[in-house]
Amino acid sequence: MQMVFDIAARRAELSPDKIAFIERESGRRLTYRDLDDRACRFAAWLQANGIARGDRIAILCQNSTSFFEILFACGKLGAILVPLNWRQPAPELIPVAQDAAPKLLIHDAEHAALAAELNLPLLSFAAYEQAVATAAPGQYDTAWEPDRIWYMLYTSGTTGKPKAVIQTPRMAYANAINIGQAIDLTSSDTTLNFLPLFHTAGINLHTLPLLMWGGTIQVLKKFEIDPVMTALQTGDCTAFFGVPAIYQAISLHKDFATAEFTKVRSWGCGGAPLPASLIELFAGRGVLVCNGMGMTETGPTVFLMDRAHAQTKIGSVGKPQILAEVRVVDDNDQPLPVDHAGELQIRGPGITPGYWNNEAATSAAFTSDGWLRTGDVARRDTDGYYYIVDRIKDMFISGGENVYPAEVEIAIYKFPGVLECAVIGVPDEKWGEVGCAYVLPHPDAAMDAEALRAFCRQNLAAYKVPKHIRIIEDFPRTAAGKVQKHVLRNRFAGTP
């Protein structure tokens, strides 16, 4: 792949009058011609104001069409967009800003006060509109080097300090092919954009791929259950992607039992495995949810379950997609046979070249022959379907036996009334480590910890049964909805 092409520019040529974006709150519509024109105008404004190729531009905003205009403007100019997590307070964002060293921070009205705390040159969305209105569109090469940095995503940090994952045009194209052929995307499709744009799913599932295909994206500022439920029933979304917390919210909606979901032809889930109980609940409503797996480092799509096996291979993330190569290896990076668990490693055109300004992390993330170390334990069955067993870092040893929390969580989900759970390893004087299960009950359920422990004894080996069970009202989560297990460990230890 010698060159890839500016998606906005090529779509403006191929389907200029097709609607690319609709903002559901404001009703604003943007054609592909509009998208490219506004991106060209802002690129010219940036250039006139001293922004050059390789300079970083930070952005702090909820979901909007402006984000994608700015993303393409950076691509045209060769600048690097750095989306910031608007859920983080200033003390957490300041180190990120210091690491990225942006020359400009663009922000929406809702986050003006937070932006002001970061001590960066600022451009409000109102001023951005003025810049676009007054600048003449620049002329830019539509052929892009596939491996230059387009934008950077700071990982949300389920285990520790965030790192900036480099994202390239090649990764965007590879992801579009991986997810597009997996769910048969076409220019007739529409999707909802509500996952946060500082996360890979917000940009790439399914917005950037659908822009390549020439479809339409309905943008919500953030996830709200009622507008999403409406869109799922009116035909405003034919290809849907959510994380488990989103599916959980849909399942708890008052209209779930009677909602008409037939206008959505593709349902995908990632970020974390969707529990079997939720898969079965949605199947009862005629909805086949296909689990997948990817990472910020993989663009993200690597795996996606096919509809034909979504119910017979519950627990699997499917097979690797067409531009992803995977292997399961032992501690010496040697491939393991079928049904043996080991580290999942990935390579292909969708893989990041590394971490911004962090050569040590980049070197540690790859094998000598170029495979990305995912940190996930996986296995492959005889039919070629893959299962994510757990994170390597989440495994603990109790009485000399390896315990994978995900295996314990699968058992706990079968107990009546469990809505969500997370198991961690915690210190124990006798056994070294034991399990602690944090359990979120269904709103209508009364949870008995001792009854749950007895249930676990009937379904798990004794060393896997959690010694501690704690009933909670909600989990600490990343912006993608993943449970932050390192926060739970600190909570158990009584540290902030």
Steps between C-alpha positions, in 0.01 A plus 500: 500500500701795365233765552153535646261780416324781680158350571322835524643626170426181308147475638440864403583394143302175503185599689510876564131544580460191717440577869809400697395619848182590685520649850193366674478774764533797262374342179809627318577313178835482329553367147827344391571818302441706816725273706792532260455873444492581870803277565692677221407840638610415853824344376573829325420694818731277705778547247454877499525497879831321520394135526728277294534133413568293812362759742245370748148643532304397810121487506268485800138446403198278504398337175436737210549530125766764572726233645514315168547821302800577723629141472505528119645850514793362701536218250515742207761717668699216656434623852417248775167506684502410871150439642485561876279318746241755617407271789839553662569795731777748424762330727468185288498684167796728569760216477337386175522854361862525611581171325328591173609868510221629272526844343123551525207365701160509331202464733121510506296728726429227754870458579624858482581515871691170492691611189603823670670303780743332258707811425494458123409736213124460459252504212131465590253331268342842444837638389552186292179576311626851435830363374326263259268775377781748425780276369532415132528124440857385452615256236646181642638175366236229529765224504622435854801303619340198666726491805517864604332596826143619446380512861592361840279338762603489864397164638227520760702305753337191652834410655705812542666800337356595157714489186444678167426238234597620152225473238583505128305520172601140426337390826178682407483327164579158645233541767243609241567184300501276807171626641341590165523155345411335830162676526445577128503879530354689202425860405139433602595443863463744786663477841491680833802691624472536879802323648758761611731629230812472716451125467570290190144365484358852486704574187523160334186301590342567268552867404824509298424173319151619408643829370719293268194308380299822455232438761345733756596548865251621759691688771392531864702716739526205736314181584146551620273199506175653371641650176691178435188288550311727261770478232515121528131477419456769232757385245749773594750226583552186294844408638538534876805466722510528877698392802343268762385792717298633204331165442432480870329841490290395200394180676385700805298752298128498571421431132750220446241222513283661231748698286518431127864431417466351151633809318848440647672231293837489682563499876862503618656508845856564613709659773431198723315170451122522509378254767320192370191598698472826303566326167217260577272781620545692174462180296161462663406832338626383162830690531825315425781688670842412363789528744827631364842591626752768420723757664591862455831357375324294230293767338283336659331210315672161521222253583125495444259213546296409193121498532474133406688396816407781740279268707688172460840649586397719793809632674708513182614822332491326162778461248773750405383725218652517156787743570594365843735211576500353850676232697484357854843445655673372811739695722775456238285640216456153351160423341272276705267229366121515489322543835816604684487840670783747451571859411317636198730675253392693189656645189376662180445842339258606774765492775640822648868576438530574871458755777569870468820613667537165679756274340517271806127426487516450123789255527328304777177475300648309204689177448826503307314384187228766520207341684303724737485360851137555606529398865190284449480128565310327220431158354379372163253216463504227235271706274736799500296716740685697763418555865654767720576325828615807695760772527841363596528767768164401651597137561586419861641195676309350791667216687728437203212483249449749217163675517362694205240749629302488174428130561363578846297791361335272244380278785375794708298636207291183512378583850150656500495876544860574399513791257877544491802370686876534516747271676847603616779326687576638845767410760433217746725376781418132450463463123715787373211638298126439493214633297285799582178529298338840461137450400248747359148357545213551263292799621212271598712231666599448863849350505602248767880475512505166683255346254721620216809351665319166542405514131864555409604197708261287293637627168868570557805330645548600863809713434301707246214585737527866608583533869357854499174613340411866500168635376536843339280763336724557197851444367782742435523503121706629213335716236445183295302344784773258608523427870818647648630205698803688627257741670321203659834368629576836655152510647548155658835608644346819636720728286369784283 
